[in-house]
Amino acid sequence: MEQFVLFLAPLAAVAALLFTRYLTAQINKYDEGPPNVVEIAQAVRTGARAYLNRQYRAVAVFFAIVFVVLLVLSWTGLLGTYVPYAFLSGGLLSALSGYIGMTTATNASGRTAMAAKNSLNQGLRVAFSSGAVMGLTVVGLGMVHISFWYYLLNAIYGSVELSQRIAIITNTLVTSGMGASFMALFARVGGGIFTKAADVGADLVGKVEAGIPEDDPRNPAVIADNVGDNVGDVAGMGADLYESYIGAIVATAALAVGAGLGVVGVALPIGLAAIGIFAAIIGTFFVKTEEDASQAVLLAALRKGTNVSAIIMVIAAFLLTMGLIPETVLIAGNPVSVSAWGIYLSILAGLVAGILIGRITEYYTSAEYKPTQEISAAGKTGPATVIISGLSVGMMSTLAPVLVVAATILLSFYLSGGTTHFTLGLFGIGLSAVGMLSTLGITLATDAYGPVADNAGGIAEMAHLGAEVRVRTDALDALGNTTAATGKGFAIGSAALTALALLASYSDQVRTIAANSGINLNLDYSIMNPPVLIGLFIGAVLPFVFSSLTMQAVGRAAQSIVVEVRRQFREIKGLMEGTAKPDYASCVDICTKSALAEMVLPSLLAVIAPVVVGLILGVNGVQGLLAGATVSGFLLALMMSNSGGAWDNAKKYVEEGNHGGKGSEAHKATVVGDTVGDPFKDTSGPSLNILIKLLSMVSLVFAALVIKFSILG
């Protein structure tokens, strides 16, 4: 049966990619509108493509350098033969998933605005279909990557004994994830700097100083802001979640080998992901709404699709687990009993945890609930109280997700047989991460739809499409803010579980490398072991240093935009009166140059830190670093993402007419809060979940080097 389940992977990949073609054709059937709408949409499209092309050329240089390093390590026997090439393919497909999603989003934004002119439901369908293209492209290309390397390596090592062959395949797949993580970090950091520099600059000068509406065509930064939504929140997010997706699957497959499950254990996470693709496709057909729907009704429309997919997964996971998992396995030559029911419940624990984290994030970031409403009320006394209130909400929002993740780890470890054998418990934790990400195709669709709705609102404003269109696009945009926040919470939660699975894979790989090399390692992960303790401190501080670098980068780039927008308002005669056009291209160019220059240092930090720590403190120090970075990175990412989302929706809550409405003191105060929250939620926060996984990936790839050359051993 396991061979049939493994065959589902390429089948699901083809189904996902064919369905994206269908959705793209459906989107393109909608009219893009009159010449002024087409012109604006084309400007955004051109700017986004130009930025991504320049970013990919810059990143290619770093990929070439790392590829050469990996090639040398493989020639010296410190890495598998095919790891350097798998590294390249992981990075390439991660970049491709982001590029396809961005292209679809820029094609859909004008059409969403025009569809919203007809009805709210049509606007929702176009924007959501664009998000579904992003989601299904990510999972489809993820399955392409996993299928290609599994079947290729299985054929190449066909003469090798089965258990050893599976170990080679899974190790290569795990280390190939470094390419996806590397690309994802550059995409998230660079795109996040671009989008938030433009957004902050546009808001501070346009809304606060000039007193003009959001997305007003007189604002020189407005096109750069729309471009940024696509390169940061679509392309960056796509690369990010592609990396999360394959990381969880391959880490769990690697843990299956240690748990004695062999091909069966590899087939289970891959099969779950493959069935999840079909479940996501079915779920997309259930997303629709009625006219004049409230935020609650719109949110329910999106939830219906994700709930249908989740129900399908609950049933399919049961059938798959009961059909695959044997009653006993051999671990180190000894028979160990396995509970198929326990493993199934571990998968469900991850699936439920993903839903719970989404609901918790929604509570803390949606204007429908008390925390965000209190932030908007704080605006009546000025920006300082808005900042204080938003930070307190973000800090408090970390408690419930931590308890959910802790409960998930505990349940999945013991239910899957952790008391019987430790490796079975680790396999269960990995499966919970796969369960959480199994319906990523539609979960990501509800997230990626947001930037499309946001751009549609901007186009409606700039093209003067009418008040009713802006009302509908604002409703879709406000919903997008909530789904984006829940999507980030989901991504961060899954990152924590995936990082734990990778941490366990690192420990297994260290033991395997040491045993094969005849090296006697003193593995002592006790917190009282100095290298572990030092590693914990270094790992815990890394997310803070990383966040500081990315926040400073946004600040510097935003200052450049502020200066440029002020200059144009001052020097271009007739601009404020609407008789002259601003120079949009200059702001796009400033953001592009700033993002490309500023993304390098934070991204390299994740690659250099685990290698340097490993060479000095050894594998014990690396294990401490990974544990410290996972815990502090998880908490900081949640706090920053939720604070940012709450500030954004607090501003929108005031703009809806509460606490004085637009132009009031509360509005100006919440705009300031939103500008602080922008880099929190769209640059630093979401990049941290990539950081904690990339640290683990780099540690895995360079494990043999650290074992051989570390100072403390």
Stockholm file with secondary structure:
# STOCKHOLM 1.0

chainA/1-713         MEQFVLFLAPLAAVAALLFTRYLTAQINKYDEGPPNVVEIAQAVRTGARAYLNRQYRAVAVFFAIVFVVLLVLSWTGLLGTYVPYAFLSGGLLSALSGYIGMTTATNASGRTAMAAKNSLNQGLRVAFSSGAVMGLTVVGLGMVHISFWYYLLNAIYGSVELSQRIAIITNTLVTSGMGASFMALFARVGGGIFTKAADVGADLVGKVEAGIPEDDPRNPAVIADNVGDNVGDVAGMGADLYESYIGAIVATAALAVGAGLGVVGVALPIGLAAIGIFAAIIGTFFVKTEEDASQAVLLAALRKGTNVSAIIMVIAAFLLTMGLIPETVLIAGNPVSVSAWGIYLSILAGLVAGILIGRITEYYTSAEYKPTQEISAAGKTGPATVIISGLSVGMMSTLAPVLVVAATILLSFYLSGGTTHFTLGLFGIGLSAVGMLSTLGITLATDAYGPVADNAGGIAEMAHLGAEVRVRTDALDALGNTTAATGKGFAIGSAALTALALLASYSDQVRTIAANSGINLNLDYSIMNPPVLIGLFIGAVLPFVFSSLTMQAVGRAAQSIVVEVRRQFREIKGLMEGTAKPDYASCVDICTKSALAEMVLPSLLAVIAPVVVGLILGVNGVQGLLAGATVSGFLLALMMSNSGGAWDNAKKYVEEGNHGGKGSEAHKATVVGDTVGDPFKDTSGPSLNILIKLLSMVSLVFAALVIKFSILG
#=GR chainA/1-713 SS CHHHHHHHHHHHHHHHHHHHHHHHHHHHTSCCCSHHHHHHHHHHHHHHHHHHHHHHHHHHHHHHHHHHHHHHHHHTTSSCTTHHHHHHHHHHHHHHHHHHHHHHHHHHHHHHHHHHHHCHHHHHHHHHHHHHHHHHHHHHHHHHHHHHHHHHHHHHTTTSCHHHHHHHHHHHHHHHHHHHHHHHHHHHHHHHHHHHHHHHHHIIIIIIIICCCTTCTTCTTHHHHHHHHHIIIIIIHHHHHHHHHHHHHHHHHHHHHHTTCHHHHHHHHHHHHHHHHHHHHHHHTTCCCCTTCCHHHHHHHHHHHHHHHHHHHHHHHHHHHHHHCCSEEEETTEEEECCHHHHHHHHHHHHHHHHHHHHHHHHHHCTTSHHHHHHHHHGGGCHHHHHHHHHHHHHHTTHHHHHHHHHHHHHHHHHTTTTTCHHHHHHHHHHHHHHHHTTHHHHHHHHHHHHHHHHHHHHHHHTTCCHHHHHHHHHHHHHHHHHHHHHHHHHHHHHHHHHHHHHHHHHHHHHHHHHHHTCCCCCCCCTTSHHHHHHHHHHHHHHHHHHHHHHHHHHHHHHHHHHHHHHHHHHSTTTTTTSSCCCHHHHHHHHHHHHHHHTHHHHHHHHHHHHHHHHHHHHHHHHHHHHHHHHHHHHHHHHHHHHHHHHHHHHHHHHTTGGGCTTSHHHHHHHHHHHHHHHIIIIIHHHHHHHHHHHHHHHHHTHHHHHHHCSCC
#=GC SS_cons         CHHHHHHHHHHHHHHHHHHHHHHHHHHHTSCCCSHHHHHHHHHHHHHHHHHHHHHHHHHHHHHHHHHHHHHHHHHTTSSCTTHHHHHHHHHHHHHHHHHHHHHHHHHHHHHHHHHHHHCHHHHHHHHHHHHHHHHHHHHHHHHHHHHHHHHHHHHHTTTSCHHHHHHHHHHHHHHHHHHHHHHHHHHHHHHHHHHHHHHHHHIIIIIIIICCCTTCTTCTTHHHHHHHHHIIIIIIHHHHHHHHHHHHHHHHHHHHHHTTCHHHHHHHHHHHHHHHHHHHHHHHTTCCCCTTCCHHHHHHHHHHHHHHHHHHHHHHHHHHHHHHCCSEEEETTEEEECCHHHHHHHHHHHHHHHHHHHHHHHHHHCTTSHHHHHHHHHGGGCHHHHHHHHHHHHHHTTHHHHHHHHHHHHHHHHHTTTTTCHHHHHHHHHHHHHHHHTTHHHHHHHHHHHHHHHHHHHHHHHTTCCHHHHHHHHHHHHHHHHHHHHHHHHHHHHHHHHHHHHHHHHHHHHHHHHHHHTCCCCCCCCTTSHHHHHHHHHHHHHHHHHHHHHHHHHHHHHHHHHHHHHHHHHHSTTTTTTSSCCCHHHHHHHHHHHHHHHTHHHHHHHHHHHHHHHHHHHHHHHHHHHHHHHHHHHHHHHHHHHHHHHHHHHHHHHHTTGGGCTTSHHHHHHHHHHHHHHHIIIIIHHHHHHHHHHHHHHHHHTHHHHHHHCSCC
//
